[in-house]
Amino acid sequence: MLDKTPMQTLAERARAVLPAGGFGNFDPTVFIREGKGSRVWDEDGREYVDYLIGSGPMLLGHGHPEVLEVVAEQLPKGMTFFANNAPGVELAEEICRAVPCAEQVRFLSSGGEADMYAMRLARAHTGRDKILKFEGGYHGMSAEAQMSLAPTRLVNFPQAVPDSAGIPEAVRAEMLIAPFNDPDYLESLLKEHGGDVAGIIVEPLQRIIPPAPGFLQAVRELCDRYGIVLIFDEVVTGFRFAYGGAQEAYGVTPDLCTLGKIIGGGFPLAAVAGRKDIMDHFDKAIVGADKWLMMLGTLSGNPVAAVAGLKTMEILRRDGAYATLRAHGERLQAMFARHLDAAGVAHRIVGHPTLFDVVFTDRDVRTYRDVLAADAKKSAAFNAVLRANGVFKSPGKVYPCLALTEADFDLTEAAIEKAAAAIA
């Protein structure tokens, strides 16, 4: 009998102690041993160009020496305090300088927490209960966010479909679901329900789907008309599209935004940022006990994460950083298009140069239902060939990073050519 590989052994151990054999994030058969720059190695020793980059945080690449240096300086001073600390204040100051909507910041440990509190802030501020989200939008794992995230049963709007067990019917009743990129439908929905809606939460780029011209502006105008709090979920897009995030890139300023991933420099850190009069609901002395939103977290404002985030953001402010990142993404997009076109495979490159993927369809992609109608089997086969040839990516996204090299592009192009030929 053949000996098991290290990953096979780990998978057996994981199945005994972890539900479904994993952490709930990525393919549970894959165990990453280490990352350096633009590359990762699995426990069997295979090397990959990394386009997953931790699902987004490692925008500079793994183990950036300047980030490691500031983390090493902070560690002996203390890893966490459950108290205010200077690096956390400095990080909040920099976020307020960078992000158009940010007048104040409250830190948390995960983007899902930030989204949950942002929705709760909208309710506290308006005194209303309903939250509107867009079908296919991802906003963490709260009960509200798990409505119509990835439904396979398509129902009429604005009904919500729970994506998880364990959610009370009362939550579903307070959620309204709308199609992304359809301002006319949104306007008609708010004519009926606008006075009951506390907040609209939206990814400015929904997963990989760009907003149609004028869509975010229309959402902003409707929120103003009906007194609704507009929340941009910028956990993914914040400090990726531009230093001020998607709200800078698209020229639309929300009332609140959520941030994560990049602002922690690879460590667990997230934030809610926004208008002071809304953020005041975190301050009992200002709003009183009835309107106060309780929030605390053991690792919120963690100083190690704060110094890593500050250094990451400093590097991103340097001349040419975003131009380089966009150029990397555009080069990759051109590779995918070139080889899939040559192989005669119907597809669309969907997204932004700094975050995109291939959708195997012959029609334009504007909504979640367009993605759902695409050829998922072809996508899975394509991604499998990429991974077998040294390209590591999520099933639905390509995250370029600044650490990519010419050797990475050469390896990636060879893998794309093979993958395109395999599914032709």
C-alpha positions in Angstrom: 0.0 0.0 0.0 1.3 3.4 -0.9 2.3 5.7 1.9 0.0 8.7 2.4 1.2 12.1 1.4 1.5 14.8 4.2 -1.7 16.4 2.9 -3.6 13.2 2.9 -2.5 12.5 6.5 -3.5 16.0 7.5 -6.9 15.6 5.8 -7.6 12.5 7.8 -6.6 14.3 11.0 -8.7 17.3 10.1 -11.8 15.2 9.4 -11.7 13.8 12.9 -11.7 17.2 14.6 -13.0 19.8 12.1 -16.6 19.7 10.7 -16.3 18.8 7.0 -12.6 18.5 7.5 -11.7 22.2 7.3 -12.1 25.8 8.6 -15.1 26.4 6.3 -13.2 28.7 3.9 -11.3 27.0 1.1 -10.9 23.5 -0.4 -10.4 21.3 2.7 -8.0 19.0 0.9 -5.4 21.8 0.5 -3.0 22.6 3.3 -0.7 25.5 2.8 2.7 25.3 4.6 4.1 28.7 3.8 4.0 31.8 1.7 6.7 34.1 0.4 6.1 37.0 -1.9 3.8 35.9 -4.7 4.2 32.2 -4.0 2.8 29.6 -1.7 3.8 26.0 -1.0 1.5 23.2 0.2 2.3 20.5 2.7 3.3 18.1 -0.1 5.9 20.6 -1.3 4.1 21.8 -4.4 4.7 25.5 -5.3 2.1 27.8 -6.8 1.7 31.4 -7.9 -0.8 32.7 -5.4 -3.8 34.5 -6.7 -5.9 33.8 -3.6 -3.5 35.8 -1.3 -5.5 34.9 1.8 -8.7 35.9 0.1 -7.4 39.4 -0.3 -5.3 40.7 2.6 -1.9 40.0 1.3 -1.9 42.7 -1.4 1.8 43.3 -1.0 2.5 39.5 -1.1 3.4 37.2 1.7 6.0 38.1 4.3 6.8 41.6 3.1 10.0 42.5 4.9 8.9 46.0 6.0 5.6 44.6 7.5 7.6 41.8 9.3 9.9 44.4 10.7 7.2 46.5 12.4 5.4 43.4 13.6 8.7 42.2 15.2 9.1 45.6 16.9 5.6 45.5 18.3 5.5 41.9 19.6 7.7 42.3 22.6 5.8 45.4 23.6 2.6 43.5 23.8 0.3 41.5 21.6 -3.1 42.7 22.8 -4.4 44.8 25.7 -8.2 45.1 25.5 -7.5 48.8 25.9 -6.7 51.8 23.7 -3.3 51.9 22.2 -1.4 54.4 20.0 -1.1 52.2 16.8 -4.9 51.8 16.8 -5.4 55.5 17.0 -2.9 56.1 14.3 -4.6 53.6 12.0 -8.0 55.2 12.6 -6.5 58.6 11.8 -5.1 57.3 8.5 -8.4 55.6 7.6 -10.2 58.9 8.2 -7.7 60.7 6.0 -8.0 58.2 3.2 -11.7 57.1 3.0 -14.2 59.7 1.8 -17.0 58.7 4.2 -14.9 58.2 7.3 -15.3 60.8 10.0 -14.9 58.2 12.8 -13.8 54.5 13.0 -14.7 51.6 15.3 -12.5 48.5 15.0 -13.5 44.9 15.1 -11.8 41.6 14.2 -13.6 40.5 11.0 -15.3 42.0 8.1 -18.4 40.0 8.9 -18.6 41.6 12.3 -18.2 45.0 10.7 -21.1 44.4 8.3 -23.3 43.2 11.2 -22.6 46.3 13.2 -23.1 48.6 10.2 -26.5 47.2 9.7 -27.3 47.5 13.4 -26.0 51.2 13.3 -28.5 51.9 10.4 -31.3 50.6 12.6 -30.2 52.5 15.6 -29.9 55.7 13.7 -33.2 55.6 11.8 -35.4 53.7 14.3 -36.4 51.4 11.4 -36.1 47.7 11.1 -35.8 46.6 7.5 -32.5 46.1 5.7 -32.2 45.9 1.9 -29.4 43.9 0.2 -28.8 42.8 -3.3 -29.1 39.2 -4.4 -25.7 37.6 -4.5 -24.1 40.2 -2.3 -21.7 38.9 0.4 -21.7 40.6 3.7 -20.4 38.1 6.2 -22.1 35.4 8.2 -24.8 37.2 10.3 -28.4 36.1 9.9 -29.2 39.2 7.8 -26.2 38.6 5.5 -27.1 35.0 4.9 -30.2 36.0 3.1 -30.1 35.5 -0.7 -26.3 35.3 -0.7 -26.1 32.4 -3.1 -29.6 31.1 -3.6 -30.1 28.2 -6.0 -33.9 28.5 -5.7 -34.8 31.8 -7.5 -37.9 33.5 -6.2 -39.6 36.8 -7.0 -38.0 39.9 -5.6 -38.1 41.2 -2.9 -38.4 37.9 -1.1 -35.4 36.7 0.9 -34.1 33.2 0.7 -32.1 32.0 3.7 -28.7 30.4 2.8 -28.2 28.8 6.1 -30.1 26.8 8.7 -30.6 28.3 12.1 -32.0 31.6 11.0 -35.4 32.7 12.5 -38.2 33.5 10.2 -38.4 36.9 11.9 -35.1 37.8 10.3 -36.2 36.9 6.8 -39.3 39.0 7.3 -37.2 42.1 7.9 -35.0 41.7 4.8 -35.7 43.0 1.3 -33.8 41.7 -1.7 -33.2 43.5 -5.0 -31.3 42.7 -8.2 -28.0 44.4 -8.5 -27.7 46.9 -11.3 -31.4 47.6 -11.6 -32.1 51.1 -10.3 -35.7 51.1 -11.8 -36.7 48.1 -9.7 -35.0 49.6 -6.6 -36.9 52.8 -7.0 -40.2 51.0 -7.4 -39.4 48.9 -4.3 -38.6 51.9 -2.2 -41.8 53.7 -3.3 -43.6 50.9 -1.4 -41.2 50.2 1.5 -38.8 53.2 1.7 -40.2 54.5 4.9 -39.5 51.2 6.6 -35.9 50.6 5.4 -33.1 51.5 7.8 -30.2 50.7 5.5 -29.1 49.5 2.1 -25.9 47.5 2.2 -24.1 46.9 -1.1 -20.7 45.8 -2.4 -19.7 48.6 -4.8 -18.3 45.8 -6.9 -20.6 42.9 -6.1 -18.3 39.9 -5.8 -16.8 40.5 -9.3 -19.7 42.2 -11.0 -19.1 45.9 -11.7 -21.8 48.5 -11.1 -23.5 49.7 -14.3 -22.8 53.4 -15.1 -25.0 55.5 -12.8 -26.2 52.6 -10.6 -24.4 53.6 -7.4 -25.3 57.2 -7.9 -28.9 56.1 -8.2 -28.7 54.1 -5.0 -27.2 57.2 -3.3 -30.0 59.5 -4.5 -32.7 57.0 -3.4 -31.2 56.7 0.1 -31.2 60.5 0.4 -34.8 60.7 -0.8 -36.0 58.1 1.8 -33.7 58.9 4.7 -32.0 55.5 4.4 -28.4 54.9 5.6 -26.2 53.8 2.6 -23.6 51.2 3.6 -20.7 50.3 1.2 -19.2 46.9 2.1 -15.6 47.7 1.2 -14.1 44.8 3.1 -12.7 43.5 -0.3 -12.5 46.8 -2.3 -11.1 49.1 0.4 -7.5 50.1 -0.3 -7.5 47.8 -3.3 -9.3 49.7 -6.1 -7.7 52.9 -4.9 -6.3 54.3 -1.7 -9.7 55.6 -0.8 -11.4 52.4 -2.0 -14.3 51.9 -4.4 -16.0 55.1 -3.1 -13.0 57.1 -4.4 -12.8 55.1 -7.6 -16.5 55.4 -8.4 -17.1 58.9 -7.0 -20.0 57.9 -4.7 -19.8 58.5 -0.9 -21.8 56.3 1.4 -22.9 57.1 4.9 -21.0 54.1 6.4 -18.5 51.7 5.0 -17.0 48.5 6.3 -13.3 47.7 5.9 -11.1 44.6 6.5 -8.5 42.5 4.9 -5.8 45.0 3.8 -6.2 47.3 6.8 -4.9 44.5 9.0 -1.9 43.7 6.9 -2.6 40.0 7.2 -3.8 40.0 10.8 -7.4 39.9 12.0 -8.7 43.5 11.9 -11.7 45.2 10.4 -13.6 48.4 10.9 -16.9 50.3 10.5 -16.2 53.9 9.3 -18.6 56.7 8.6 -20.4 59.9 9.5 -20.0 61.0 13.0 -23.7 61.5 13.7 -24.2 57.8 12.9 -21.1 56.6 14.6 -22.3 58.5 17.7 -24.5 55.6 18.5 -21.4 53.8 19.8 -21.2 56.7 22.4 -23.7 56.4 25.2 -22.8 59.8 26.6 -24.0 61.4 23.3 -27.0 59.4 22.4 -28.3 58.1 25.7 -29.0 54.5 26.8 -31.9 53.9 24.5 -30.0 54.7 21.3 -26.7 53.4 22.4 -25.2 50.4 20.3 -23.2 48.2 22.6 -20.1 46.9 20.9 -16.9 45.3 22.4 -14.5 42.7 21.2 -11.4 41.1 22.9 -9.1 41.8 19.9 -10.7 45.0 18.5 -7.9 47.5 17.8 -5.2 44.9 18.3 -1.8 46.7 18.1 0.0 44.0 16.1 -2.7 44.2 13.4 -2.7 47.9 13.6 1.1 48.3 12.9 0.9 45.7 10.1 -2.0 47.6 8.5 -0.3 51.0 8.9 2.9 49.8 7.2 0.9 48.1 4.4 -1.0 51.3 3.8 2.2 53.4 3.9 3.6 51.1 1.1 0.4 51.5 -0.9 0.8 55.3 -0.7 4.1 55.2 -2.5 4.4 56.4 -6.1 3.2 53.9 -8.7 1.8 51.3 -6.3 -1.7 51.4 -7.7 -0.6 51.8 -11.3 1.5 48.7 -10.9 -1.3 46.7 -9.3 -3.7 47.7 -12.1 -1.1 46.9 -14.8 -0.6 43.4 -13.3 -4.4 42.8 -13.4 -4.8 44.1 -16.9 -1.9 41.9 -18.1 -3.6 38.8 -16.5 -7.0 39.7 -17.9 -5.4 39.9 -21.4 -3.8 36.5 -20.9 -7.1 34.9 -20.0 -8.9 36.5 -22.9 -6.2 35.7 -25.5 -6.0 32.0 -24.8 -9.7 31.4 -24.3 -10.5 33.3 -27.5 -7.9 31.2 -29.3 -9.5 28.1 -28.0 -12.9 29.2 -29.0 -14.3 29.2 -25.5 -17.2 31.5 -24.8 -16.4 33.6 -21.8 -16.5 37.0 -20.1 -13.7 38.6 -18.1 -15.8 40.2 -15.3 -14.6 42.6 -12.6 -11.9 45.2 -12.1 -8.2 44.8 -12.9 -7.4 44.4 -9.2 -10.2 41.8 -8.7 -11.8 39.7 -11.4 -12.5 36.3 -12.8 -13.5 34.4 -15.9 -17.2 33.6 -16.2 -18.0 31.0 -18.9 -21.0 32.5 -20.6 -21.8 34.1 -24.0 -23.7 37.0 -22.5 -22.9 40.1 -20.5 -22.8 39.7 -16.7 -24.7 42.3 -14.7 -26.4 40.3 -11.9 -26.0 37.3 -9.7 -28.4 35.4 -11.9 -26.2 35.9 -14.9 -23.3 34.3 -13.0 -25.6 31.5 -11.8 -26.6 30.7 -15.4 -22.9 30.4 -16.5 -21.2 27.0 -17.1 -20.1 26.1 -13.6 -18.7 22.7 -14.7 -16.4 24.3 -17.2 -15.2 26.8 -14.6 -14.4 24.0 -12.2 -12.5 22.1 -14.9 -10.6 25.2 -15.9 -9.6 26.0 -12.3 -8.5 22.4 -11.7 -6.1 22.5 -14.7 -4.8 25.9 -13.5 -4.0 24.5 -10.0 -2.4 21.3 -11.5 -0.1 23.6 -13.3 0.9 25.8 -10.4 -1.8 28.6 -10.3 -3.5 28.9 -7.0 -6.8 30.8 -7.0 -10.3 30.8 -5.5 -13.1 29.2 -7.5 -14.6 32.7 -8.2 -11.8 35.3 -8.1 -8.4 36.3 -9.2 -6.6 38.6 -6.7 -3.4 40.1 -8.3 -0.8 41.3 -5.8 2.1 43.7 -6.0 4.7 41.0 -5.6 4.1 39.3 -9.0 7.2 38.7 -11.1 8.0 38.0 -14.7 8.5 34.4 -13.8 5.0 34.4 -12.3 3.5 35.8 -15.4 5.3 33.2 -17.6 4.1 30.3 -15.4 0.6 31.7 -15.3 0.3 32.2 -19.0 1.5 28.6 -19.7 -1.1 27.3 -17.2 -3.9 29.4 -18.8 -3.0 28.1 -22.3 -3.3 24.5 -21.0 -6.5 25.1 -19.2 -8.1 26.8 -22.1 -7.2 23.9 -24.4 -8.5 21.4 -21.9 -12.0 22.8 -21.9 -12.2 23.8 -25.5 
